[in-house]
Amino acid sequence: MAATAREDGASGQERGQRGCEHYDRGCLLKAPCCDKLYTCRLCHDNNEDHQLDRFKVKEVQCINCEKIQHAQQTCEECSTLFGEYYCDICHLFDKDKKQYHCENCGI
């Protein structure tokens, strides 16, 4: 599988949105369990016979320039914002769900 291919076969622009039906985000998660790219853990889990542990995600791919890089809030190549909120612990990228993570509450 090519590093830039999405498992669902469509780019966010082709589908008329950024991200997936679950999350609005500017990157794909590289699943450490199978090395496949998915917009979120829910999309991964719906298409695979195993679950993605988002705490183990180390790399993401920018949806604009397709650069694979360490998980972070902004693309190091083209400055695309992956999410208005980003948690470096659980790799939650959020724009519209108003979720947050803190070490005291768990999420």
Helices and strands as residue ranges (DSSP letters): E 27-30, E 37-38, H 41-47, G 54-56, E 59-62, E 68-70, E 85-86, E 93-94
